[in-house]
Amino acid sequence: MMWSPLSRGDSPALADDLLFVVWDTNHSGRPRLLPAIAGLVLAGGLLGELVLHGRIVIEGERLHVADARPVRKELLDRVLASLKRAPECTAVRIWLDGLAKSSIADVAERLRAAEFLKSEGRTFLLRKERYFHTDFARAMWPMTQVRSILIFGREARQQDLALIALADAAQMNTVVLEDPAERLQADLYRRHLLTTLEPSLAHLTGHVRAATGDAVLTYR
């Protein structure tokens, strides 16, 4: 099936879905990853949304705006406006690092505005903000969707593939597939699916994988 960009009415909310994967909004309210790594993954999710909407193209280490029209989604349009203001800055890694500085707060705010997330503010003892879902079905949907595709070998849309690919880049597979007995077959199907990923998303995933790997080394 030939890939085509999403229309305005479609809403992949890739970064939103990723937040529910990398964040334990059900119990602790804390990230399952180092915050710096979670920020990079969500930054990748925001760029991935612009790819899915046909606004940017990623080729190798570079990205460029292919369609300057607003998406008419506030957060995405802010990111797109930043890209348009700096056409000379085309390095994907620079944009990932820049967006990662605020991506957690930005995506969390979008989910709060949609009433899918609530936060528990900082206190003297609690130094970092915690996030909890307000809708169990919405919070569990991303991992449920990924499990369903990988375990039962179901067909996946590009936005589903992007979610699978970025979760894989963040090494979240053991969280998504908790049962070790399910992983072998699921891993084989995942590898097959990732060969069908749209080229811009494939390049983006590679950059997110490299950036999160560097962040782990820096932390150590």
Backbone as JSON, one array per atom type, in Angstrom:
{
  "sequence": "MMWSPLSRGDSPALADDLLFVVWDTNHSGRPRLLPAIAGLVLAGGLLGELVLHGRIVIEGERLHVADARPVRKELLDRVLASLKRAPECTAVRIWLDGLAKSSIADVAERLRAAEFLKSEGRTFLLRKERYFHTDFARAMWPMTQVRSILIFGREARQQDLALIALADAAQMNTVVLEDPAERLQADLYRRHLLTTLEPSLAHLTGHVRAATGDAVLTYR",
  "N": [[0.84, -1.19, 0.0], [0.63, 2.19, -0.9], [2.13, 4.91, 0.81], [0.58, 7.79, 2.19], [0.31, 11.23, 3.17], [-1.25, 12.24, 6.27], [-4.54, 13.59, 6.53], [-5.92, 16.78, 7.63], [-7.96, 16.15, 9.4], [-7.28, 13.71, 10.49], [-5.74, 12.25, 13.38], [-2.97, 11.37, 14.64], [-1.48, 11.79, 16.96], [1.09, 11.04, 17.86], [3.25, 11.69, 19.6], [1.82, 12.0, 21.97], [0.9, 9.38, 22.38], [3.37, 8.16, 22.75], [4.17, 9.33, 25.15], [2.54, 8.01, 26.97], [3.67, 5.54, 26.82], [6.35, 5.83, 27.65], [6.06, 6.87, 30.14], [4.97, 6.2, 33.43], [1.94, 6.53, 33.97], [0.03, 5.37, 35.43], [0.66, 4.39, 37.96], [3.18, 5.28, 39.52], [3.53, 7.82, 38.44], [5.84, 8.71, 37.37], [8.63, 8.93, 35.0], [9.47, 6.12, 32.92], [11.88, 6.04, 31.85], [15.12, 7.69, 31.88], [14.65, 11.16, 32.4], [15.89, 12.87, 30.47], [16.17, 11.16, 28.3], [13.54, 10.41, 27.83], [12.59, 12.91, 27.02], [13.91, 13.22, 24.54], [12.75, 11.13, 23.09], [10.06, 11.95, 22.98], [10.43, 14.34, 21.61], [11.21, 13.26, 19.16], [8.77, 12.1, 18.59], [7.17, 14.35, 18.09], [8.39, 15.46, 15.78], [7.92, 13.26, 14.19], [5.13, 13.37, 13.95], [4.87, 15.62, 12.32], [6.05, 14.62, 10.02], [4.19, 12.6, 9.4], [2.01, 14.16, 8.79], [2.83, 15.21, 6.45], [4.37, 17.51, 6.42], [7.12, 17.81, 6.86], [10.2, 16.49, 5.55], [12.6, 13.96, 5.98], [15.86, 13.25, 5.26], [18.51, 11.26, 5.43], [20.82, 12.85, 7.45], [19.52, 15.22, 7.51], [16.74, 17.52, 7.58], [13.88, 18.99, 6.0], [11.39, 21.51, 5.39], [8.6, 20.52, 3.73], [6.04, 21.25, 3.2], [4.62, 24.14, 3.98], [2.22, 24.88, 5.07], [0.05, 25.51, 7.86], [-0.7, 22.96, 10.3], [-2.83, 23.21, 11.84], [-2.96, 22.45, 14.44], [-2.13, 23.25, 17.58], [0.4, 22.81, 19.04], [1.97, 21.4, 17.15], [2.01, 23.31, 15.11], [3.52, 25.3, 16.32], [6.01, 24.06, 16.47], [6.48, 23.62, 13.75], [6.58, 26.29, 12.88], [8.94, 27.1, 14.12], [10.79, 25.56, 12.71], [10.48, 26.7, 10.19], [11.42, 29.26, 10.65], [14.11, 28.94, 10.83], [15.54, 28.03, 8.37], [18.09, 27.43, 7.58], [19.07, 25.7, 9.43], [19.27, 22.46, 9.41], [19.92, 20.05, 10.54], [18.95, 17.03, 11.89], [19.56, 16.01, 14.43], [20.17, 18.32, 15.9], [17.67, 19.57, 16.03], [16.25, 17.6, 17.44], [17.59, 17.66, 19.92], [17.05, 20.3, 20.67], [14.2, 20.44, 20.75], [13.76, 18.55, 22.7], [14.2, 19.79, 25.11], [11.87, 20.95, 26.0], [9.89, 19.17, 25.39], [8.6, 17.24, 27.0], [7.07, 18.74, 28.85], [5.54, 20.16, 26.98], [4.08, 18.2, 25.54], [2.76, 16.98, 27.64], [1.17, 19.12, 28.47], [-0.5, 19.38, 26.26], [-1.94, 17.01, 26.47], [-3.12, 17.44, 28.94], [-4.78, 19.58, 28.31], [-6.56, 18.27, 26.69], [-7.78, 16.81, 28.56], [-6.83, 14.31, 29.33], [-4.8, 13.87, 31.02], [-3.38, 14.54, 34.21], [-1.53, 16.51, 36.55], [0.8, 16.31, 39.26], [2.04, 18.63, 41.24], [5.34, 20.08, 41.95], [6.87, 19.74, 45.13], [8.4, 20.46, 48.35], [9.54, 18.03, 49.07], [9.05, 16.46, 46.84], [10.63, 16.71, 43.98], [10.3, 16.69, 41.27], [7.79, 17.06, 38.75], [4.89, 15.01, 38.61], [2.99, 12.84, 36.48], [-0.3, 11.75, 35.83], [-2.71, 9.61, 34.36], [-6.06, 10.42, 33.3], [-7.88, 8.91, 32.11], [-8.22, 5.67, 31.78], [-8.47, 3.9, 29.58], [-7.58, 5.47, 27.41], [-4.91, 5.91, 28.17], [-3.85, 3.33, 28.2], [-4.16, 2.51, 25.62], [-2.02, 2.92, 23.59], [0.06, 0.98, 24.2], [-1.48, -1.31, 24.2], [-2.33, -1.37, 21.55], [0.14, -1.69, 20.19], [0.95, -4.18, 21.23], [-1.11, -5.8, 20.27], [-0.72, -5.66, 17.48], [1.9, -6.71, 17.19], [1.87, -9.25, 18.48], [-0.24, -10.65, 17.32], [0.3, -10.42, 14.67], [-0.79, -8.39, 13.05], [-1.84, -6.08, 10.46], [-0.3, -2.9, 10.05], [-0.66, 0.64, 10.24], [1.17, 3.55, 9.01], [1.43, 5.39, 11.14], [1.12, 3.7, 13.31], [3.36, 2.1, 12.94], [5.35, 4.0, 13.31], [5.06, 4.51, 16.04], [5.73, 1.98, 17.08], [8.36, 1.81, 16.13], [9.7, 4.01, 17.37], [9.32, 3.42, 20.06], [10.81, 1.1, 20.14], [13.32, 2.19, 19.51], [13.79, 3.53, 21.85], [14.26, 1.48, 23.51], [12.11, 0.19, 24.78], [10.87, -2.23, 24.6], [10.64, -4.4, 26.38], [8.93, -3.38, 28.23], [6.62, -2.86, 26.78], [6.03, -5.44, 25.89], [5.51, -7.5, 28.22], [5.52, -10.22, 28.84], [7.9, -12.68, 28.51], [7.58, -14.9, 26.88], [6.16, -14.04, 24.72], [7.83, -12.45, 23.28], [9.79, -13.37, 21.38], [8.54, -14.21, 18.91], [7.18, -11.84, 18.46], [9.3, -10.06, 18.15], [10.44, -10.9, 15.77], [8.39, -10.28, 13.97], [8.27, -7.54, 14.38], [10.73, -6.71, 13.31], [10.29, -7.28, 10.63], [8.14, -5.52, 10.1], [9.37, -3.01, 10.47], [10.91, -2.77, 8.23], [9.16, -1.78, 6.44], [8.71, 0.79, 7.04], [8.05, 4.2, 6.4], [10.41, 6.18, 4.57], [11.31, 8.75, 5.69], [10.46, 8.5, 8.35], [11.91, 6.26, 9.08], [14.54, 7.25, 8.96], [14.32, 9.2, 10.97], [13.83, 7.59, 13.21], [16.27, 6.28, 13.44], [17.92, 8.43, 14.19], [16.79, 9.13, 16.66], [17.33, 6.81, 18.09], [20.15, 6.88, 18.12], [20.56, 9.32, 19.5], [19.37, 8.84, 22.01], [20.99, 6.76, 22.85], [23.46, 8.09, 23.08], [22.75, 9.81, 25.14], [22.41, 8.06, 27.27], [25.06, 7.15, 27.61], [26.27, 9.56, 28.33], [25.0, 10.04, 30.77], [25.99, 7.95, 32.3]],
  "CA": [[0.0, 0.0, 0.0], [1.41, 3.41, -0.97], [1.93, 5.8, 1.94], [0.16, 9.15, 1.88], [0.22, 12.02, 4.4], [-2.54, 12.33, 6.95], [-5.31, 14.81, 6.33], [-6.05, 17.55, 8.85], [-8.9, 15.53, 10.32], [-6.66, 12.58, 11.16], [-5.03, 12.69, 14.58], [-2.16, 10.28, 15.14], [-1.03, 12.1, 18.33], [2.19, 10.11, 18.09], [3.98, 12.05, 20.82], [0.93, 11.69, 23.09], [0.96, 7.94, 22.58], [4.68, 7.84, 23.29], [4.23, 9.7, 26.57], [1.91, 6.96, 27.76], [4.58, 4.39, 26.82], [7.59, 6.1, 28.4], [5.71, 7.4, 31.47], [4.05, 5.38, 34.22], [0.85, 7.41, 34.41], [-0.96, 4.55, 36.13], [1.03, 4.15, 39.35], [4.13, 6.19, 40.16], [3.51, 9.15, 37.87], [7.21, 9.05, 36.99], [9.05, 8.34, 33.72], [10.1, 4.8, 32.91], [13.21, 6.29, 31.31], [15.7, 8.94, 32.34], [13.92, 12.28, 31.79], [16.56, 13.36, 29.26], [15.88, 10.23, 27.21], [12.11, 10.57, 27.55], [12.45, 14.14, 26.26], [14.34, 12.96, 23.17], [11.74, 10.28, 22.44], [8.89, 12.78, 22.68], [10.84, 15.25, 20.52], [11.07, 12.45, 17.96], [7.35, 11.95, 18.31], [6.65, 15.59, 17.49], [8.86, 15.49, 14.4], [7.21, 12.2, 13.48], [3.79, 13.86, 13.61], [4.99, 16.5, 11.15], [6.27, 13.73, 8.87], [2.92, 11.94, 9.09], [1.13, 15.16, 8.18], [3.41, 15.63, 5.18], [4.94, 18.85, 6.52], [8.58, 17.77, 6.75], [10.84, 15.3, 4.99], [13.91, 13.71, 6.57], [16.74, 12.48, 4.37], [19.8, 11.14, 6.09], [21.0, 13.66, 8.65], [18.89, 16.52, 7.29], [15.3, 17.63, 7.39], [13.43, 20.26, 5.41], [9.95, 21.71, 5.34], [8.07, 20.2, 2.4], [4.73, 21.9, 3.08], [4.64, 25.15, 5.04], [0.87, 25.19, 5.58], [-0.19, 25.06, 9.24], [-1.47, 21.72, 10.52], [-3.97, 23.65, 12.65], [-2.84, 21.82, 15.74], [-1.31, 24.31, 18.17], [1.78, 22.44, 19.35], [2.66, 21.1, 15.9], [2.23, 24.54, 14.36], [4.64, 26.0, 16.94], [7.24, 23.38, 16.03], [6.64, 23.92, 12.32], [6.99, 27.69, 12.77], [10.36, 27.15, 14.48], [11.53, 25.01, 11.57], [10.43, 27.66, 9.08], [12.2, 30.44, 11.0], [15.53, 28.62, 10.76], [15.71, 27.1, 7.25], [19.49, 27.05, 7.44], [19.36, 24.65, 10.4], [18.61, 21.27, 8.88], [20.4, 18.84, 11.2], [17.9, 16.4, 12.7], [20.0, 15.88, 15.83], [20.05, 19.63, 16.55], [16.25, 19.78, 16.34], [15.88, 16.68, 18.51], [18.12, 18.17, 21.18], [16.34, 21.53, 21.01], [12.81, 20.15, 21.13], [13.75, 17.72, 23.91], [14.25, 20.63, 26.3], [10.51, 21.28, 26.47], [8.9, 18.25, 24.81], [7.79, 16.59, 28.04], [6.08, 19.71, 29.32], [4.65, 20.53, 25.87], [3.16, 17.1, 25.25], [1.9, 16.83, 28.83], [0.18, 20.2, 28.44], [-1.49, 19.05, 25.23], [-2.81, 15.97, 27.03], [-3.93, 18.07, 30.0], [-5.83, 20.37, 27.65], [-7.54, 17.31, 26.18], [-8.32, 16.18, 29.77], [-6.38, 12.91, 29.43], [-3.67, 13.83, 31.94], [-3.32, 15.52, 35.3], [-0.19, 16.55, 37.11], [0.98, 16.54, 40.69], [3.12, 19.61, 41.21], [6.53, 19.94, 42.78], [6.83, 20.16, 46.53], [9.73, 20.45, 48.96], [10.06, 16.65, 49.04], [8.9, 15.93, 45.49], [11.34, 17.73, 43.2], [9.89, 16.65, 39.86], [6.36, 16.93, 38.54], [4.44, 13.66, 38.23], [1.83, 12.86, 35.59], [-1.22, 10.61, 35.96], [-3.79, 9.65, 33.37], [-7.44, 10.6, 33.79], [-8.7, 8.0, 31.3], [-7.43, 4.43, 31.72], [-8.49, 3.35, 28.22], [-6.7, 6.28, 26.56], [-3.53, 5.71, 28.58], [-3.41, 1.97, 27.88], [-4.34, 2.21, 24.2], [-0.81, 2.77, 22.78], [0.73, -0.31, 24.4], [-2.41, -2.34, 23.76], [-2.28, -1.38, 20.09], [1.41, -2.28, 19.78], [0.91, -5.61, 21.55], [-2.04, -6.46, 19.35], [-0.07, -5.76, 16.16], [3.09, -7.58, 17.21], [1.58, -10.62, 18.93], [-1.17, -11.32, 16.4], [0.74, -10.23, 13.3], [-1.77, -7.59, 12.34], [-1.36, -5.01, 9.59], [-0.1, -1.64, 10.79], [-0.56, 1.89, 9.5], [2.46, 4.2, 9.25], [1.48, 5.97, 12.47], [1.36, 2.59, 14.23], [4.75, 1.71, 12.75], [6.17, 5.03, 13.95], [4.99, 4.26, 17.47], [6.52, 0.77, 17.32], [9.77, 2.1, 15.85], [10.26, 4.91, 18.37], [9.39, 2.67, 21.32], [11.95, 0.21, 19.98], [14.52, 3.02, 19.6], [13.97, 3.88, 23.26], [14.46, 0.22, 24.22], [10.94, -0.02, 25.63], [10.19, -3.45, 24.18], [10.3, -5.26, 27.52], [7.79, -2.76, 28.9], [5.46, -3.07, 25.92], [5.75, -6.88, 25.91], [5.97, -7.92, 29.53], [5.66, -11.67, 28.88], [9.03, -13.1, 27.68], [7.16, -15.91, 25.92], [5.6, -13.36, 23.55], [8.79, -11.54, 22.66], [10.54, -13.91, 20.25], [7.74, -14.07, 17.71], [6.89, -10.43, 18.26], [10.51, -9.41, 17.66], [10.57, -11.25, 14.35], [7.41, -9.51, 13.21], [8.69, -6.14, 14.47], [11.8, -6.49, 12.33], [9.65, -7.24, 9.31], [7.36, -4.29, 9.98], [10.22, -1.84, 10.39], [11.41, -2.64, 6.86], [8.12, -1.12, 5.65], [8.55, 2.15, 7.57], [8.26, 5.29, 5.44], [11.82, 6.56, 4.71], [11.55, 9.83, 6.65], [10.28, 7.96, 9.7], [13.03, 5.37, 9.32], [15.69, 8.1, 9.29], [14.04, 9.81, 12.27], [14.01, 6.57, 14.24], [17.71, 6.09, 13.61], [18.46, 9.56, 14.94], [16.33, 9.03, 18.04], [18.09, 5.71, 18.7], [21.51, 7.36, 18.38], [20.53, 10.37, 20.51], [19.11, 8.25, 23.32], [22.18, 6.03, 23.21], [24.44, 9.07, 23.56], [22.3, 10.33, 26.44], [22.73, 7.03, 28.29], [26.51, 7.19, 27.86], [26.56, 10.79, 29.05], [24.52, 9.87, 32.14], [26.89, 7.04, 33.01]],
  "C": [[0.88, 1.24, 0.0], [1.07, 4.31, 0.21], [1.49, 7.17, 1.46], [0.03, 9.92, 3.18], [-1.19, 12.02, 4.97], [-3.23, 13.62, 6.58], [-5.43, 15.52, 7.67], [-6.94, 16.86, 9.87], [-8.34, 14.33, 11.07], [-5.85, 13.08, 12.36], [-4.2, 11.55, 15.15], [-1.68, 10.49, 16.57], [0.11, 11.18, 18.74], [2.94, 10.42, 19.38], [3.12, 11.79, 22.07], [0.99, 10.2, 23.42], [2.29, 7.53, 23.21], [4.79, 8.22, 24.75], [3.63, 8.6, 27.43], [2.73, 5.67, 27.75], [5.76, 4.65, 27.74], [7.32, 6.6, 29.82], [4.75, 6.45, 32.17], [2.96, 6.29, 34.79], [-0.19, 6.66, 35.22], [-0.65, 4.42, 37.62], [1.91, 5.26, 39.93], [4.04, 7.63, 39.67], [4.86, 9.61, 37.38], [7.59, 8.4, 35.65], [9.66, 6.96, 33.91], [11.53, 4.89, 32.39], [13.82, 7.49, 32.04], [14.96, 10.1, 31.68], [14.55, 12.82, 30.52], [16.25, 12.47, 28.07], [14.41, 10.31, 26.84], [11.87, 11.82, 26.72], [12.84, 13.96, 24.81], [13.31, 12.12, 22.41], [10.51, 11.1, 22.07], [9.2, 13.82, 21.62], [10.76, 14.51, 19.19], [9.63, 12.24, 17.57], [6.76, 13.18, 17.65], [7.12, 15.74, 16.04], [8.16, 14.42, 13.57], [5.8, 12.61, 13.09], [3.84, 14.77, 12.39], [5.29, 15.7, 9.89], [4.94, 13.12, 8.45], [1.92, 12.9, 8.44], [1.7, 15.74, 6.89], [4.05, 17.0, 5.21], [6.46, 18.87, 6.42], [9.01, 16.44, 6.13], [12.22, 15.18, 5.62], [14.68, 12.79, 5.63], [18.12, 12.43, 5.0], [19.84, 11.95, 7.36], [20.22, 14.96, 8.6], [17.37, 16.42, 7.22], [15.0, 18.94, 6.68], [11.92, 20.3, 5.39], [9.48, 21.49, 3.91], [6.75, 20.89, 2.13], [4.61, 22.86, 4.26], [3.27, 25.48, 5.61], [0.72, 24.72, 7.03], [-0.98, 23.75, 9.28], [-2.79, 22.04, 11.21], [-4.11, 22.8, 13.91], [-1.77, 22.63, 16.47], [0.14, 23.93, 18.38], [2.56, 22.15, 18.08], [2.94, 22.36, 15.11], [3.35, 25.38, 14.99], [5.96, 25.38, 16.51], [7.51, 23.7, 14.57], [7.11, 25.35, 12.12], [8.47, 27.84, 13.12], [11.23, 26.64, 13.35], [11.59, 26.02, 10.43], [11.29, 28.89, 9.37], [13.71, 30.2, 10.86], [15.8, 27.63, 9.62], [17.14, 26.65, 7.06], [19.89, 25.94, 8.39], [18.59, 23.4, 10.0], [19.02, 19.98, 9.58], [19.33, 18.27, 12.13], [18.3, 16.35, 14.16], [19.9, 17.22, 16.57], [18.6, 19.89, 16.94], [15.77, 18.83, 17.44], [16.34, 17.22, 19.86], [17.37, 19.43, 21.61], [14.92, 21.27, 21.48], [12.73, 19.37, 22.43], [13.75, 18.55, 25.19], [12.87, 20.93, 26.86], [9.47, 20.25, 26.05], [8.03, 17.57, 25.86], [6.69, 17.53, 28.51], [5.07, 20.04, 28.22], [3.62, 19.44, 25.59], [2.22, 16.87, 26.43], [0.81, 17.9, 28.84], [-0.89, 19.92, 27.4], [-2.46, 17.99, 25.75], [-3.67, 16.51, 28.16], [-5.08, 18.86, 29.38], [-6.93, 19.48, 27.1], [-8.2, 16.52, 27.32], [-8.02, 14.69, 29.84], [-5.27, 12.76, 30.46], [-3.85, 14.87, 33.02], [-1.93, 15.44, 35.91], [-0.25, 16.78, 38.61], [2.21, 17.4, 40.82], [4.27, 19.32, 42.15], [6.26, 20.42, 44.2], [8.25, 20.15, 47.07], [10.36, 19.06, 48.86], [10.03, 16.06, 47.64], [9.44, 16.96, 44.51], [10.91, 17.76, 41.74], [8.38, 16.45, 39.77], [6.02, 15.5, 38.13], [3.16, 13.78, 37.42], [1.02, 11.57, 35.76], [-2.32, 10.73, 34.91], [-5.13, 9.9, 34.05], [-8.4, 9.66, 33.07], [-7.88, 6.74, 31.07], [-7.35, 3.9, 30.29], [-7.56, 4.13, 27.3], [-5.22, 6.02, 26.89], [-3.0, 4.34, 28.17], [-3.45, 1.67, 26.39], [-3.03, 2.04, 23.44], [-0.14, 1.41, 22.95], [-0.18, -1.46, 24.0], [-2.38, -2.49, 22.25], [-1.0, -2.05, 19.59], [1.41, -3.78, 20.05], [0.03, -6.37, 20.57], [-1.41, -6.68, 17.98], [1.04, -6.8, 16.18], [2.77, -9.03, 17.57], [0.72, -11.35, 17.92], [-0.83, -11.09, 14.93], [-0.21, -9.4, 12.45], [-1.11, -6.52, 11.47], [-1.28, -3.72, 10.39], [-0.04, -0.46, 9.84], [0.79, 2.53, 9.81], [2.52, 4.82, 10.63], [1.67, 4.9, 13.55], [2.82, 2.16, 14.16], [5.69, 2.71, 13.41], [6.2, 4.83, 15.45], [5.85, 3.05, 17.84], [8.01, 1.08, 17.19], [10.39, 2.97, 16.93], [10.3, 4.27, 19.76], [10.56, 1.71, 21.3], [13.25, 0.99, 20.12], [14.84, 3.4, 21.03], [14.18, 2.65, 24.15], [13.34, -0.04, 25.24], [10.24, -1.35, 25.35], [9.8, -4.36, 25.35], [9.16, -4.68, 28.34], [6.52, -3.01, 28.1], [5.05, -4.53, 25.93], [6.32, -7.46, 27.19], [6.24, -9.42, 29.61], [6.8, -12.11, 27.96], [8.63, -14.11, 26.6], [6.62, -15.29, 24.64], [6.65, -12.66, 22.71], [9.45, -12.08, 21.42], [9.78, -13.74, 18.95], [7.46, -12.6, 17.41], [8.1, -9.69, 17.7], [10.72, -9.7, 16.18], [9.61, -10.43, 13.5], [7.76, -8.02, 13.24], [9.76, -5.84, 13.42], [11.25, -6.42, 10.92], [8.92, -5.92, 9.11], [8.26, -3.07, 9.76], [10.88, -1.69, 9.02], [10.4, -1.93, 5.96], [7.88, 0.32, 6.11], [8.87, 3.18, 6.49], [9.66, 5.87, 5.65], [12.1, 7.68, 5.7], [11.44, 9.35, 8.09], [11.41, 7.01, 10.06], [14.28, 6.16, 9.69], [15.52, 8.71, 10.67], [14.29, 8.81, 13.39], [15.49, 6.32, 14.5], [18.34, 7.21, 14.42], [18.04, 9.51, 16.41], [17.11, 7.92, 18.76], [19.51, 6.18, 19.06], [21.53, 8.4, 19.5], [20.29, 9.81, 21.9], [20.3, 7.42, 23.79], [23.28, 6.95, 23.74], [24.06, 9.61, 24.93], [22.58, 9.34, 27.57], [24.2, 7.06, 28.63], [26.91, 8.42, 28.65], [26.16, 10.67, 30.52], [25.47, 9.0, 32.94], [28.22, 7.73, 33.33]]
}
